[in-house]
Amino acid sequence: APVVGVLAVQGDVREHLAALEGGGARAVTVRRPAEVEAVDGLVVPGGESTTIDKLVRAFDLQEPLRARIAAGLPVYGSCAGMILLADRLADGAAGQQTLGGMDILVRRNAFGRQVDSFEEDLHIREIGGEPVRAVFIRAPWVEEAGPAVEVLARVETGPAAGRIVAARQGSLLVTSFHPEVTGDHRLHRLFVDMVVRATRRGR
Ligand code: GLN
């Protein structure tokens, strides 16, 4: 099984470790530069993107993470993780930095202060069978996406209908929502499949 790390400086790390194991990976935590080098793929979890950014820099992880992303490491960013993978932020906090890698403009807390969290069924072509139950918690959305970005899901109902909430570019995958809290591991399996393909290409 591929070794997939979960960036473990802040956020819902344990849920992703369990979902990755459910999706067919061997899941490990990543907190040190040497651990960044040892994984075949990485999840950047939900949490607070400003805190994750600060800790990534404090633990000297920003440069090794950026280098591996540039070299094609498969990375899945969920919610705050999506923010971390964005090349550009709308409503970023003062001084907030991202790892970048994906040609997207992401708006933090995009659904508004009144809408703290909500759930919706999403139809994602890459994931067969039942729709995916998407749990949004103070979620961002993708406001603009460059030509290399493949849109995987948009909000289907309500005032935010049409907003991009799942996307892929090369070996990078992002979702606004939290599949790790639902017990449905199909999205993690999709990511683990991306990791397996990238690992084969690298041999
Ligand atoms: N609002 C958070 C942020 O800006 C993201 C919320 C989440 O990851 N659930 O980092």
Residues whose N, C-alpha, C, O or C-beta is under 5 A from the ligand:
A	BS01	LIG	G46 G47 E48 S49 T50 S78 C79 A80 R108 N109 I137 R138
